[in-house]
Amino acid sequence: MSGYAIAWLAWAGGFAITEGLALANKRQGDTLSEETRKVFRTRSAAGRIVFGSAWCGFSAWYLGHILKWWP
């Protein structure tokens, strides 16, 4: 296993622990979803449009990247 694979697994493990703790403590505003909603201000129409556009753009890029359609 490469060093990069270990680093990505450690990152994923850190994320899982952080999100798990946030879910377990039941406080408002500490999960990834709640933080994302705050950053993009998804309560507003403009925030929803910006987030939706960013999500669709990222998803399209990542799909092409994984399928090696582009770098």
C-alpha positions as CSV (number, residue, x, y, z in Angstrom):
1,M,0.0,0.0,0.0
2,S,1.4,3.4,-1.0
3,G,1.9,6.3,1.3
4,Y,-0.9,8.2,-0.6
5,A,-3.3,5.3,0.0
6,I,-2.5,5.4,3.7
7,A,-2.9,9.2,3.8
8,W,-6.3,9.0,2.1
9,L,-7.5,6.3,4.4
10,A,-6.3,8.3,7.4
11,W,-8.2,11.4,6.0
12,A,-11.4,9.3,5.5
13,G,-11.0,7.8,9.0
14,G,-10.6,11.3,10.5
15,F,-13.7,12.5,8.6
16,A,-15.7,9.5,9.9
17,I,-14.7,10.1,13.5
18,T,-15.4,13.8,13.3
19,E,-18.8,13.3,11.6
20,G,-19.6,10.4,14.0
21,L,-18.9,12.6,17.1
22,A,-21.0,15.4,15.6
23,L,-23.9,13.1,15.0
24,A,-23.6,11.5,18.5
25,N,-23.6,14.8,20.5
26,K,-26.9,15.9,18.8
27,R,-25.9,19.6,18.9
28,Q,-27.0,21.8,16.1
29,G,-24.6,23.1,13.5
30,D,-21.7,20.7,13.7
31,T,-22.2,18.1,11.0
32,L,-20.8,18.4,7.5
33,S,-24.3,19.0,6.1
34,E,-25.1,21.7,8.6
35,E,-21.8,23.5,8.0
36,T,-22.3,23.2,4.2
37,R,-25.8,24.8,4.6
38,K,-24.2,27.7,6.6
39,V,-21.4,28.3,4.2
40,F,-23.7,28.3,1.1
41,R,-26.6,30.0,2.9
42,T,-29.0,27.5,1.4
43,R,-32.0,29.1,3.2
44,S,-31.9,31.7,0.4
45,A,-32.8,31.1,-3.2
46,A,-29.4,32.5,-4.3
47,G,-27.6,30.2,-1.9
48,R,-29.4,27.2,-3.2
49,I,-28.6,28.1,-6.8
50,V,-24.9,28.6,-6.0
51,F,-24.7,25.3,-4.1
52,G,-26.6,23.4,-6.8
53,S,-24.4,24.8,-9.5
54,A,-21.2,24.1,-7.5
55,W,-22.4,20.5,-6.8
56,C,-23.3,19.8,-10.4
57,G,-20.1,21.2,-11.7
58,F,-18.0,19.2,-9.2
59,S,-20.0,16.1,-9.9
60,A,-19.5,16.4,-13.6
61,W,-15.8,17.1,-13.3
62,Y,-15.3,14.1,-10.9
63,L,-17.2,11.7,-13.1
64,G,-15.1,12.6,-16.1
65,H,-12.0,12.5,-14.0
66,I,-12.6,9.0,-12.6
67,L,-13.7,7.7,-16.0
68,K,-10.5,9.3,-17.5
69,W,-12.4,11.5,-20.0
70,W,-10.1,14.3,-18.8
71,P,-7.4,14.9,-16.2
